[in-house]
């Protein structure tokens, strides 16, 4: 697989993992401080922590997929055709 294909695969995995861990560790019960503010929005979403956690999980998943593709245990070209 080319470098471009690997980068696209990494980005796709990253976004899937990111949206999966986004609702984790969010406190939605907060007092309304501003008129019109949604009470379900998190006060501290901890985005930096989630960004690094997402990158770590994605790197592990991508590494496993890369090894499987490198040694041809998982051949995406044969699966498509």
C-alpha positions, 0 to 999 in steps of 0.5 A: 500500500502506498504512503498516501493510502496508509495516511488515508487509512490512519485518518479514517481510523483516527476519526472513528476512534475520536467519535467513539471516545468523545462522550467518555468522561463528560459531566453533563449536569451543570447549572445554566450560567448563560441565558440560552445555553444548552444544559447538556453541553459539557463544562469541561470536555477534556479535549486535549486528553481525548486527542492524545488518547485517540492518537494512542489508540489509533496508532496501536490499531494502525500498527496492527493493521499495518503488520497484517497488511505487510505480511499479507495476512490481510490483503485489501486489494484481494478483498475488493476484487 
